[in-house]
Amino acid sequence: MNNEQLQALTEKISSELFGRPFLHKAEFNPRLRTTGGRYMLQSHNIEINKKYLEAYGLKELEGIIKHELCHYHLHLEGRGYKHRDQDFKQLLKAVKAPRHCTPLQKSPSQQSKRVFVYECSGCHLMYSRKKKVDTKRYVCGKCRAPVILREERSTLKR
């Protein structure tokens, strides 16, 4: 799907479900990372994350478009368009739009995190750190003895 097809789909959903035309631009934004789409208050354009179409298909994309169109139409009417507003919640329910989109699965590089485990040579207190510590510079906060790197392990974040 390209931007022209997305524009046509957005206009179709707007006229069929909302009974009003969509008069602005809908386009894919490759820079979106954590959200399915966003409605721009200044320009009234809608930006969509293409990764959701690739990961979950057309049904999820239509849900995201419905959600953003709820923001769009309510904002243009001067009614409550924010997530917490009652007008927004009622319109979401009326058009059967999702309140939140399905989260994207993290890539393996994002899931695997390193953990460094240090041990105090004096009191044997164990320290876990995400970042590597210079053992020549730092000492135990409890007894001031030197710390030693015991292990470096990789964990899977969920």
Secondary structure by P-SEA (a helix, b strand, c coil): ccaaaaaaaaaaaaaacccccccbbbbbbcccccccbbbbccccbbbbcccccccccaaaaaaaaaaaaaaaaaaaaccccccccaaaaaaaaaaccccccccccccccccbbbbbbbbbcccbbbbbbcccccccccccccccccccccbbbbbbcc
